[in-house]
Each structure stands twice: as C-alpha cells, then as structure tokens.
Amino acid sequence: MRSFALALAGLAALSLGGCVTARHDPSARLDASTTANWTPRDREFLTNAPHAHTPVPVPYQRHLVDYHRKEAPGTIVVESDDRYLYYVLPEGKALRYGVTVGEEALAWSGVATIGRMQEWPAWVPTQEIKQRLANIPDYVKPGAHNPLGARALYLYQDNKDTLFRIHGTNQPEYIGRAISSGCIRMTNEDAIDLFNRVKIGTPVVVLPPGRGPRLFSFTAPAAPPASQVMAASAF
C-alpha cells in the first residue's frame, strides 16, 4: 500500500506541461462550475484533495456546445480521438467534458448503458490489473486519494458489468490524454456534475479511436518514468 501511495504521490507532482491547440469553435461556451449540488461528504473529501492546484487546460474544461450528431437527448457519447465526453441536450446542444481515455492497446469502445451509480466508490482492482502491476492493494477505500474519485458510472451490456467505468480521478493532469486501462476519467467536479444529470439505464456510446480528425492537437511533455506511467494506467 505504501508503494502504491508513493506512486500516486509522484504522479500528482507531475505537471501537464503540454500545449493544446484548438480550432475555433464559435458555439463553445464555458459552463460555470458550481458546488451547489455537492454533498457534505464531497466538501470534506475535496477540500484538501491532492489535485486542488492542478489546472485543466481551458479546451478540456466543461463547455456548452452545438452538437450535430443524431444521438437522443440524455445520451452520453465519448469521442476517443478528441478526449471528450458529450452529454446530449435538447435543441442541438450538448455539455462537453474533457476526459482521459484508454491507451490504444487497452481502449474500449461500444454501446452500453449505466447499470450502476456510486458516490465515492471504493476501488477493487481486477486480477488483470494486479497481474500487470506490482504493489497494487486488494482494496482502496473511498476518498480523495482513491483512483475512482468522487463518482463512478458502471457500464453494462446485456445486464452484465463490462468492468469499464466513467469515473472521477485524483490525477486531473492527465485529462486530454490516452493513458488509462480503458475507463473514462473526468475531473471530480465534472464527474459530480454528470452524475447528477444521468440515471440507471442512460445509454452510453464510446466511439473507437480513428473515427475522425481531432479538434485539438496535444503536444505531450517528456514521458514520466515507466513505473509511474504504469501506475497511472491502472484504472
């Protein structure tokens, strides 16, 4: 557990350090953040969260945008290439959230539904993760240091858990990158916002990489040590 904590501490110290270049999107408007719907537990855990001073680049902050695909309002759509999650609204609009997606070899795509929703989930690593990585505990209790963050939406197909989630993160410096083991990560603030908008049965469409040109180009900083990258991709 101590080794795991040290790995996360090292990751938290990394700066995003890259450059994000966007094509002009005249429809995009920053969506004001609010803590009005936070629970007392949210305030307790996030007051001294390890990522409190880690900024997310403006293009990956939550925006209200025009939406031109055909999914029905209430649908979640993940654009793997652009590292965006859209929550489709009526009248051709959507809320766009920056996310972390799975690295190419581990990326998951498909159509699912939200089969379970959890506030401040515990993390129980899968056997596959424990086989790939060393010093991973069997259980991590809920809290600001938990890799699943403030909220988790569990993706199901045919009433079976896919083992993939949309969840918060204690590593917001990786928003906009493809580094996870397939799960979709959001900032804790955005995970809380999305959680409050959806329900069990909400459809989720995760588009695979290579489905179109990226809206944003990202120049990554120098790669961190391999041991830290592995820890970062564990969830």
C-alpha atoms as an extended CHARMM CRD file, in Angstrom:
* protein
*
       235  EXT
         1         1  MET       CA              0.0000000000        0.0000000000        0.0000000000  PROA      1               0.0000000000
         2         2  ARG       CA              2.9070000000        2.3470000000        0.8010000000  PROA      2               0.0000000000
         3         3  SER       CA              4.4550000000        1.7480000000       -2.6370000000  PROA      3               0.0000000000
         4         4  PHE       CA              1.1010000000        2.4210000000       -4.2670000000  PROA      4               0.0000000000
         5         5  ALA       CA              0.7060000000        5.6700000000       -2.3310000000  PROA      5               0.0000000000
         6         6  LEU       CA              4.2070000000        6.7880000000       -3.2820000000  PROA      6               0.0000000000
         7         7  ALA       CA              3.4760000000        6.1070000000       -6.9520000000  PROA      7               0.0000000000
         8         8  LEU       CA              0.3420000000        8.1980000000       -6.8110000000  PROA      8               0.0000000000
         9         9  ALA       CA              2.1730000000       10.9610000000       -4.9670000000  PROA      9               0.0000000000
        10        10  GLY       CA              4.7920000000       11.0370000000       -7.7010000000  PROA      10              0.0000000000
        11        11  LEU       CA              2.1070000000       11.2470000000      -10.3550000000  PROA      11              0.0000000000
        12        12  ALA       CA              0.3200000000       14.0620000000       -8.5770000000  PROA      12              0.0000000000
        13        13  ALA       CA              3.5200000000       16.0880000000       -8.6800000000  PROA      13              0.0000000000
        14        14  LEU       CA              3.7490000000       15.8610000000      -12.4810000000  PROA      14              0.0000000000
        15        15  SER       CA              2.6190000000       18.9030000000      -14.4500000000  PROA      15              0.0000000000
        16        16  LEU       CA              0.5660000000       18.5080000000      -17.6160000000  PROA      16              0.0000000000
        17        17  GLY       CA              3.1790000000       20.6780000000      -19.2400000000  PROA      17              0.0000000000
        18        18  GLY       CA              1.9200000000       20.1570000000      -22.7840000000  PROA      18              0.0000000000
        19        19  CYS       CA              0.4930000000       22.5160000000      -25.3750000000  PROA      19              0.0000000000
        20        20  VAL       CA             -3.1350000000       22.3330000000      -26.5220000000  PROA      20              0.0000000000
        21        21  THR       CA             -4.0370000000       23.9810000000      -29.8240000000  PROA      21              0.0000000000
        22        22  ALA       CA             -7.7090000000       24.3060000000      -30.7790000000  PROA      22              0.0000000000
        23        23  ARG       CA             -9.5390000000       25.0970000000      -33.9700000000  PROA      23              0.0000000000
        24        24  HSD       CA            -12.0290000000       27.9010000000      -33.3710000000  PROA      24              0.0000000000
        25        25  ASP       CA            -15.4060000000       26.6410000000      -32.1670000000  PROA      25              0.0000000000
        26        26  PRO       CA            -17.8300000000       29.5890000000      -32.1400000000  PROA      26              0.0000000000
        27        27  SER       CA            -20.5050000000       27.5390000000      -30.3610000000  PROA      27              0.0000000000
        28        28  ALA       CA            -18.4020000000       26.6600000000      -27.3130000000  PROA      28              0.0000000000
        29        29  ARG       CA            -19.2060000000       28.4850000000      -24.1050000000  PROA      29              0.0000000000
        30        30  LEU       CA            -17.6450000000       27.6880000000      -20.7450000000  PROA      30              0.0000000000
        31        31  ASP       CA            -20.2060000000       26.1610000000      -18.4120000000  PROA      31              0.0000000000
        32        32  ALA       CA            -19.9810000000       27.7730000000      -14.9930000000  PROA      32              0.0000000000
        33        33  SER       CA            -18.7880000000       25.4080000000      -12.2950000000  PROA      33              0.0000000000
        34        34  THR       CA            -20.8550000000       25.2070000000       -9.1450000000  PROA      34              0.0000000000
        35        35  THR       CA            -20.5980000000       23.3930000000       -5.8430000000  PROA      35              0.0000000000
        36        36  ALA       CA            -24.3090000000       23.8640000000       -5.0590000000  PROA      36              0.0000000000
        37        37  ASN       CA            -25.0540000000       20.1630000000       -5.5730000000  PROA      37              0.0000000000
        38        38  TRP       CA            -22.0690000000       18.8940000000       -3.6050000000  PROA      38              0.0000000000
        39        39  THR       CA            -22.8280000000       16.7650000000       -0.5660000000  PROA      39              0.0000000000
        40        40  PRO       CA            -21.1570000000       17.3380000000        2.8230000000  PROA      40              0.0000000000
        41        41  ARG       CA            -19.0000000000       14.3080000000        2.0250000000  PROA      41              0.0000000000
        42        42  ASP       CA            -17.9240000000       15.9140000000       -1.2660000000  PROA      42              0.0000000000
        43        43  ARG       CA            -16.8540000000       19.0400000000        0.5750000000  PROA      43              0.0000000000
        44        44  GLU       CA            -14.9980000000       17.0400000000        3.2050000000  PROA      44              0.0000000000
        45        45  PHE       CA            -13.0310000000       14.9220000000        0.7160000000  PROA      45              0.0000000000
        46        46  LEU       CA            -12.3660000000       17.6270000000       -1.8830000000  PROA      46              0.0000000000
        47        47  THR       CA            -11.3850000000       20.4680000000        0.4480000000  PROA      47              0.0000000000
        48        48  ASN       CA             -7.8370000000       19.1250000000        0.7290000000  PROA      48              0.0000000000
        49        49  ALA       CA             -7.7620000000       16.9910000000       -2.4130000000  PROA      49              0.0000000000
        50        50  PRO       CA             -4.2930000000       16.2200000000       -3.8320000000  PROA      50              0.0000000000
        51        51  HSD       CA             -5.2070000000       17.8460000000       -7.1690000000  PROA      51              0.0000000000
        52        52  ALA       CA             -6.5410000000       21.1160000000       -5.7250000000  PROA      52              0.0000000000
        53        53  HSD       CA             -3.9410000000       23.2230000000       -7.5720000000  PROA      53              0.0000000000
        54        54  THR       CA             -3.6750000000       21.1910000000      -10.7800000000  PROA      54              0.0000000000
        55        55  PRO       CA             -5.2340000000       23.2030000000      -13.6390000000  PROA      55              0.0000000000
        56        56  VAL       CA             -7.0210000000       21.6050000000      -16.5800000000  PROA      56              0.0000000000
        57        57  PRO       CA             -6.4150000000       23.3780000000      -19.9290000000  PROA      57              0.0000000000
        58        58  VAL       CA             -9.3820000000       25.5370000000      -20.9590000000  PROA      58              0.0000000000
        59        59  PRO       CA            -10.2690000000       23.4070000000      -24.0400000000  PROA      59              0.0000000000
        60        60  TYR       CA            -10.8590000000       20.4480000000      -21.7190000000  PROA      60              0.0000000000
        61        61  GLN       CA            -12.9500000000       22.3310000000      -19.1910000000  PROA      61              0.0000000000
        62        62  ARG       CA            -16.7140000000       21.8950000000      -19.3100000000  PROA      62              0.0000000000
        63        63  HSD       CA            -18.3990000000       23.7350000000      -22.2070000000  PROA      63              0.0000000000
        64        64  LEU       CA            -21.8970000000       24.0800000000      -23.6030000000  PROA      64              0.0000000000
        65        65  VAL       CA            -21.6100000000       23.4430000000      -27.3580000000  PROA      65              0.0000000000
        66        66  ASP       CA            -23.6130000000       22.8610000000      -30.5160000000  PROA      66              0.0000000000
        67        67  TYR       CA            -23.9950000000       19.1330000000      -31.1710000000  PROA      67              0.0000000000
        68        68  HSD       CA            -24.5160000000       17.7890000000      -34.6810000000  PROA      68              0.0000000000
        69        69  ARG       CA            -24.6530000000       14.0070000000      -34.2230000000  PROA      69              0.0000000000
        70        70  LYS       CA            -28.0070000000       12.2030000000      -34.0570000000  PROA      70              0.0000000000
        71        71  GLU       CA            -27.9880000000       10.7040000000      -30.5550000000  PROA      71              0.0000000000
        72        72  ALA       CA            -31.0970000000       11.4230000000      -28.4970000000  PROA      72              0.0000000000
        73        73  PRO       CA            -31.0060000000       13.8870000000      -25.6010000000  PROA      73              0.0000000000
        74        74  GLY       CA            -29.8960000000       12.1430000000      -22.4250000000  PROA      74              0.0000000000
        75        75  THR       CA            -27.2590000000       10.0520000000      -24.2350000000  PROA      75              0.0000000000
        76        76  ILE       CA            -23.5730000000       10.0280000000      -23.2430000000  PROA      76              0.0000000000
        77        77  VAL       CA            -21.1330000000        9.9550000000      -26.1720000000  PROA      77              0.0000000000
        78        78  VAL       CA            -17.3730000000        9.5800000000      -25.7410000000  PROA      78              0.0000000000
        79        79  GLU       CA            -15.1630000000       10.7850000000      -28.6080000000  PROA      79              0.0000000000
        80        80  SER       CA            -11.9640000000        8.8190000000      -28.0310000000  PROA      80              0.0000000000
        81        81  ASP       CA             -9.9030000000       10.7810000000      -30.5830000000  PROA      81              0.0000000000
        82        82  ASP       CA            -10.6920000000       14.1840000000      -29.0830000000  PROA      82              0.0000000000
        83        83  ARG       CA            -10.7490000000       13.0020000000      -25.4210000000  PROA      83              0.0000000000
        84        84  TYR       CA            -14.2460000000       14.3870000000      -24.9680000000  PROA      84              0.0000000000
        85        85  LEU       CA            -17.4060000000       13.1500000000      -23.3170000000  PROA      85              0.0000000000
        86        86  TYR       CA            -20.6770000000       14.7140000000      -24.5060000000  PROA      86              0.0000000000
        87        87  TYR       CA            -23.9240000000       14.6890000000      -22.5800000000  PROA      87              0.0000000000
        88        88  VAL       CA            -26.5340000000       15.3310000000      -25.2580000000  PROA      88              0.0000000000
        89        89  LEU       CA            -29.1290000000       18.0220000000      -24.5120000000  PROA      89              0.0000000000
        90        90  PRO       CA            -32.2930000000       19.0190000000      -26.3910000000  PROA      90              0.0000000000
        91        91  GLU       CA            -32.3030000000       21.5080000000      -29.2620000000  PROA      91              0.0000000000
        92        92  GLY       CA            -28.9640000000       20.5090000000      -30.7720000000  PROA      92              0.0000000000
        93        93  LYS       CA            -26.8480000000       21.2630000000      -27.7160000000  PROA      93              0.0000000000
        94        94  ALA       CA            -24.5460000000       19.1930000000      -25.5050000000  PROA      94              0.0000000000
        95        95  LEU       CA            -22.3540000000       19.5600000000      -22.4750000000  PROA      95              0.0000000000
        96        96  ARG       CA            -18.7830000000       18.7230000000      -23.4300000000  PROA      96              0.0000000000
        97        97  TYR       CA            -16.3670000000       17.4650000000      -20.7740000000  PROA      97              0.0000000000
        98        98  GLY       CA            -12.6420000000       16.7920000000      -21.1760000000  PROA      98              0.0000000000
        99        99  VAL       CA            -11.6990000000       13.2280000000      -20.2570000000  PROA      99              0.0000000000
       100       100  THR       CA             -8.8640000000       10.7350000000      -20.0850000000  PROA      100             0.0000000000
       101       101  VAL       CA             -9.4140000000        7.7020000000      -22.3220000000  PROA      101             0.0000000000
       102       102  GLY       CA             -7.7850000000        4.3030000000      -22.6730000000  PROA      102             0.0000000000
       103       103  GLU       CA             -4.3870000000        3.9530000000      -24.2600000000  PROA      103             0.0000000000
       104       104  GLU       CA             -4.5640000000        2.4730000000      -27.7440000000  PROA      104             0.0000000000
       105       105  ALA       CA             -3.8850000000       -1.1520000000      -26.8060000000  PROA      105             0.0000000000
       106       106  LEU       CA             -6.3910000000       -1.0630000000      -23.9550000000  PROA      106             0.0000000000
       107       107  ALA       CA             -9.0810000000        1.2840000000      -25.2790000000  PROA      107             0.0000000000
       108       108  TRP       CA            -12.6550000000        0.0510000000      -25.0120000000  PROA      108             0.0000000000
       109       109  SER       CA            -15.4400000000        1.0810000000      -27.3670000000  PROA      109             0.0000000000
       110       110  GLY       CA            -19.0360000000        0.0740000000      -27.8910000000  PROA      110             0.0000000000
       111       111  VAL       CA            -22.5950000000        0.7460000000      -26.7780000000  PROA      111             0.0000000000
       112       112  ALA       CA            -23.5940000000        0.2330000000      -23.1620000000  PROA      112             0.0000000000
       113       113  THR       CA            -25.9490000000        1.5270000000      -20.5070000000  PROA      113             0.0000000000
       114       114  ILE       CA            -25.3330000000        2.7810000000      -17.0000000000  PROA      114             0.0000000000
       115       115  GLY       CA            -26.1040000000       -0.2300000000      -14.8440000000  PROA      115             0.0000000000
       116       116  ARG       CA            -24.9600000000        1.1170000000      -11.5030000000  PROA      116             0.0000000000
       117       117  MET       CA            -24.0830000000        4.5140000000       -9.9920000000  PROA      117             0.0000000000
       118       118  GLN       CA            -21.9220000000        5.0720000000       -6.9310000000  PROA      118             0.0000000000
       119       119  GLU       CA            -20.9300000000        8.1360000000       -4.9250000000  PROA      119             0.0000000000
       120       120  TRP       CA            -17.3530000000        7.9410000000       -3.6300000000  PROA      120             0.0000000000
       121       121  PRO       CA            -16.7960000000        4.3330000000       -4.6790000000  PROA      121             0.0000000000
       122       122  ALA       CA            -14.2070000000        2.0150000000       -3.2450000000  PROA      122             0.0000000000
       123       123  TRP       CA            -11.7000000000        0.5890000000       -5.7310000000  PROA      123             0.0000000000
       124       124  VAL       CA            -11.2260000000       -3.1820000000       -6.0360000000  PROA      124             0.0000000000
       125       125  PRO       CA             -8.5740000000       -3.7500000000       -8.7390000000  PROA      125             0.0000000000
       126       126  THR       CA             -9.2570000000       -6.5050000000      -11.2540000000  PROA      126             0.0000000000
       127       127  GLN       CA             -7.0000000000       -9.5280000000      -11.4320000000  PROA      127             0.0000000000
       128       128  GLU       CA             -5.7480000000       -8.3410000000      -14.8270000000  PROA      128             0.0000000000
       129       129  ILE       CA             -4.5570000000       -5.0520000000      -13.3360000000  PROA      129             0.0000000000
       130       130  LYS       CA             -2.9260000000       -6.8300000000      -10.4090000000  PROA      130             0.0000000000
       131       131  GLN       CA             -1.1140000000       -9.1480000000      -12.8110000000  PROA      131             0.0000000000
       132       132  ARG       CA              0.2080000000       -6.2460000000      -14.8940000000  PROA      132             0.0000000000
       133       133  LEU       CA              1.2760000000       -4.0400000000      -11.9990000000  PROA      133             0.0000000000
       134       134  ALA       CA              3.1600000000       -4.6210000000       -8.7940000000  PROA      134             0.0000000000
       135       135  ASN       CA              2.2670000000       -3.3750000000       -5.3190000000  PROA      135             0.0000000000
       136       136  ILE       CA             -1.4230000000       -2.8520000000       -6.0720000000  PROA      136             0.0000000000
       137       137  PRO       CA             -3.6150000000       -3.2940000000       -2.9800000000  PROA      137             0.0000000000
       138       138  ASP       CA             -6.6950000000       -5.5060000000       -2.9660000000  PROA      138             0.0000000000
       139       139  TYR       CA             -8.9100000000       -2.6350000000       -1.8400000000  PROA      139             0.0000000000
       140       140  VAL       CA             -8.7280000000        1.1650000000       -1.7000000000  PROA      140             0.0000000000
       141       141  LYS       CA            -11.3020000000        2.8970000000        0.4850000000  PROA      141             0.0000000000
       142       142  PRO       CA            -13.3460000000        5.8720000000       -0.7630000000  PROA      142             0.0000000000
       143       143  GLY       CA            -11.7400000000        9.2970000000       -0.5760000000  PROA      143             0.0000000000
       144       144  ALA       CA             -9.8300000000       11.9580000000       -2.4460000000  PROA      144             0.0000000000
       145       145  HSD       CA             -6.8500000000        9.5940000000       -2.9200000000  PROA      145             0.0000000000
       146       146  ASN       CA             -8.9710000000        6.8080000000       -4.4460000000  PROA      146             0.0000000000
       147       147  PRO       CA             -8.3180000000        6.3660000000       -8.1990000000  PROA      147             0.0000000000
       148       148  LEU       CA            -12.0670000000        6.2740000000       -8.9400000000  PROA      148             0.0000000000
       149       149  GLY       CA            -12.5830000000        9.7160000000       -7.4450000000  PROA      149             0.0000000000
       150       150  ALA       CA            -15.8880000000       11.2250000000       -6.4090000000  PROA      150             0.0000000000
       151       151  ARG       CA            -18.3160000000        9.2890000000       -8.6190000000  PROA      151             0.0000000000
       152       152  ALA       CA            -18.4510000000        6.1480000000      -10.7510000000  PROA      152             0.0000000000
       153       153  LEU       CA            -20.8730000000        5.1600000000      -13.5030000000  PROA      153             0.0000000000
       154       154  TYR       CA            -20.6450000000        1.4170000000      -14.2100000000  PROA      154             0.0000000000
       155       155  LEU       CA            -21.1210000000        0.4110000000      -17.8540000000  PROA      155             0.0000000000
       156       156  TYR       CA            -23.2390000000       -2.6700000000      -18.5570000000  PROA      156             0.0000000000
       157       157  GLN       CA            -24.0190000000       -4.6600000000      -21.6990000000  PROA      157             0.0000000000
       158       158  ASP       CA            -26.8340000000       -7.2320000000      -21.6940000000  PROA      158             0.0000000000
       159       159  ASN       CA            -27.2300000000       -6.6760000000      -17.9410000000  PROA      159             0.0000000000
       160       160  LYS       CA            -23.6010000000       -7.6770000000      -17.3370000000  PROA      160             0.0000000000
       161       161  ASP       CA            -20.8700000000       -5.4570000000      -15.9470000000  PROA      161             0.0000000000
       162       162  THR       CA            -18.2940000000       -4.6880000000      -18.6360000000  PROA      162             0.0000000000
       163       163  LEU       CA            -15.7620000000       -3.7710000000      -15.8920000000  PROA      163             0.0000000000
       164       164  PHE       CA            -15.3630000000       -0.3870000000      -17.5940000000  PROA      164             0.0000000000
       165       165  ARG       CA            -16.4430000000        2.8070000000      -15.8470000000  PROA      165             0.0000000000
       166       166  ILE       CA            -16.8380000000        6.5180000000      -16.2720000000  PROA      166             0.0000000000
       167       167  HSD       CA            -15.3850000000        7.9090000000      -13.0630000000  PROA      167             0.0000000000
       168       168  GLY       CA            -13.6540000000       10.7710000000      -11.3110000000  PROA      168             0.0000000000
       169       169  THR       CA             -9.9220000000       10.9760000000      -10.8880000000  PROA      169             0.0000000000
       170       170  ASN       CA             -7.2540000000       12.1710000000       -8.4850000000  PROA      170             0.0000000000
       171       171  GLN       CA             -4.9700000000       12.7720000000      -11.4920000000  PROA      171             0.0000000000
       172       172  PRO       CA             -6.5840000000       15.6230000000      -13.4640000000  PROA      172             0.0000000000
       173       173  GLU       CA             -3.2200000000       16.3960000000      -15.0640000000  PROA      173             0.0000000000
       174       174  TYR       CA             -3.9890000000       13.5030000000      -17.4390000000  PROA      174             0.0000000000
       175       175  ILE       CA             -7.2850000000       14.9150000000      -18.7200000000  PROA      175             0.0000000000
       176       176  GLY       CA             -6.9840000000       15.1140000000      -22.5080000000  PROA      176             0.0000000000
       177       177  ARG       CA             -4.6820000000       12.1120000000      -22.7960000000  PROA      177             0.0000000000
       178       178  ALA       CA             -4.9800000000        8.4180000000      -23.6390000000  PROA      178             0.0000000000
       179       179  ILE       CA             -3.3460000000        6.6760000000      -20.7130000000  PROA      179             0.0000000000
       180       180  SER       CA             -5.9510000000        4.6390000000      -18.8110000000  PROA      180             0.0000000000
       181       181  SER       CA             -6.7050000000        0.9120000000      -18.9830000000  PROA      181             0.0000000000
       182       182  GLY       CA             -9.9180000000        1.6590000000      -20.8370000000  PROA      182             0.0000000000
       183       183  CYS       CA            -12.0090000000        3.5120000000      -18.2730000000  PROA      183             0.0000000000
       184       184  ILE       CA            -13.1190000000        7.0860000000      -18.9530000000  PROA      184             0.0000000000
       185       185  ARG       CA            -11.8440000000        9.5540000000      -16.3310000000  PROA      185             0.0000000000
       186       186  MET       CA            -13.2370000000       13.0060000000      -15.5590000000  PROA      186             0.0000000000
       187       187  THR       CA            -12.2600000000       15.6270000000      -13.0430000000  PROA      187             0.0000000000
       188       188  ASN       CA            -14.0990000000       15.0330000000       -9.7820000000  PROA      188             0.0000000000
       189       189  GLU       CA            -16.0530000000       18.2460000000      -10.2710000000  PROA      189             0.0000000000
       190       190  ASP       CA            -17.2120000000       17.1300000000      -13.7250000000  PROA      190             0.0000000000
       191       191  ALA       CA            -17.9460000000       13.5910000000      -12.5200000000  PROA      191             0.0000000000
       192       192  ILE       CA            -20.2510000000       15.0130000000       -9.8510000000  PROA      192             0.0000000000
       193       193  ASP       CA            -21.9480000000       17.2560000000      -12.4210000000  PROA      193             0.0000000000
       194       194  LEU       CA            -22.5540000000       14.3860000000      -14.8690000000  PROA      194             0.0000000000
       195       195  PHE       CA            -23.6550000000       12.0150000000      -12.0920000000  PROA      195             0.0000000000
       196       196  ASN       CA            -26.3830000000       14.4610000000      -11.1110000000  PROA      196             0.0000000000
       197       197  ARG       CA            -27.7230000000       14.5510000000      -14.6800000000  PROA      197             0.0000000000
       198       198  VAL       CA            -27.9390000000       10.8440000000      -15.5230000000  PROA      198             0.0000000000
       199       199  LYS       CA            -29.7880000000        7.7820000000      -14.2500000000  PROA      199             0.0000000000
       200       200  ILE       CA            -29.6870000000        3.9890000000      -14.3880000000  PROA      200             0.0000000000
       201       201  GLY       CA            -30.3330000000        2.9470000000      -17.9850000000  PROA      201             0.0000000000
       202       202  THR       CA            -28.7580000000        6.0400000000      -19.5870000000  PROA      202             0.0000000000
       203       203  PRO       CA            -27.2630000000        4.9490000000      -22.9550000000  PROA      203             0.0000000000
       204       204  VAL       CA            -23.5130000000        5.3510000000      -23.4380000000  PROA      204             0.0000000000
       205       205  VAL       CA            -21.7630000000        5.3230000000      -26.8250000000  PROA      205             0.0000000000
       206       206  VAL       CA            -17.9500000000        5.1010000000      -26.7810000000  PROA      206             0.0000000000
       207       207  LEU       CA            -16.5250000000        5.7390000000      -30.2450000000  PROA      207             0.0000000000
       208       208  PRO       CA            -13.2620000000        3.9540000000      -31.0390000000  PROA      208             0.0000000000
       209       209  PRO       CA            -10.0500000000        5.7850000000      -31.9440000000  PROA      209             0.0000000000
       210       210  GLY       CA             -9.6100000000        6.7380000000      -35.5710000000  PROA      210             0.0000000000
       211       211  ARG       CA            -13.1810000000        7.8650000000      -36.2050000000  PROA      211             0.0000000000
       212       212  GLY       CA            -12.2980000000       11.3650000000      -37.3710000000  PROA      212             0.0000000000
       213       213  PRO       CA             -9.8970000000       14.3230000000      -37.1860000000  PROA      213             0.0000000000
       214       214  ARG       CA             -9.1550000000       15.6570000000      -33.7470000000  PROA      214             0.0000000000
       215       215  LEU       CA            -10.4650000000       19.0610000000      -32.7620000000  PROA      215             0.0000000000
       216       216  PHE       CA             -7.3980000000       19.5790000000      -30.6130000000  PROA      216             0.0000000000
       217       217  SER       CA             -3.7410000000       18.7180000000      -31.0450000000  PROA      217             0.0000000000
       218       218  PHE       CA             -1.7660000000       17.9400000000      -27.9230000000  PROA      218             0.0000000000
       219       219  THR       CA              1.9950000000       18.1450000000      -27.5130000000  PROA      219             0.0000000000
       220       220  ALA       CA              2.8490000000       15.9610000000      -24.5510000000  PROA      220             0.0000000000
       221       221  PRO       CA              5.5840000000       16.7380000000      -22.0310000000  PROA      221             0.0000000000
       222       222  ALA       CA              8.5570000000       14.4620000000      -21.5820000000  PROA      222             0.0000000000
       223       223  ALA       CA              7.4260000000       10.9620000000      -20.6660000000  PROA      223             0.0000000000
       224       224  PRO       CA              7.4160000000       10.1460000000      -16.9400000000  PROA      224             0.0000000000
       225       225  PRO       CA              9.2640000000        7.0770000000      -15.6570000000  PROA      225             0.0000000000
       226       226  ALA       CA              7.7430000000        3.8070000000      -16.8580000000  PROA      226             0.0000000000
       227       227  SER       CA              6.7430000000        2.7750000000      -13.3410000000  PROA      227             0.0000000000
       228       228  GLN       CA              4.6680000000        5.9330000000      -12.9710000000  PROA      228             0.0000000000
       229       229  VAL       CA              3.0080000000        5.5270000000      -16.3590000000  PROA      229             0.0000000000
       230       230  MET       CA              2.0090000000        2.0050000000      -15.4190000000  PROA      230             0.0000000000
       231       231  ALA       CA              0.5160000000        3.2090000000      -12.1690000000  PROA      231             0.0000000000
       232       232  ALA       CA             -1.3650000000        5.9400000000      -13.9950000000  PROA      232             0.0000000000
       233       233  SER       CA             -2.8420000000        3.4680000000      -16.4910000000  PROA      233             0.0000000000
       234       234  ALA       CA             -4.0470000000        1.0910000000      -13.8170000000  PROA      234             0.0000000000
       235       235  PHE       CA             -7.5940000000        2.4340000000      -13.7930000000  PROA      235             0.0000000000
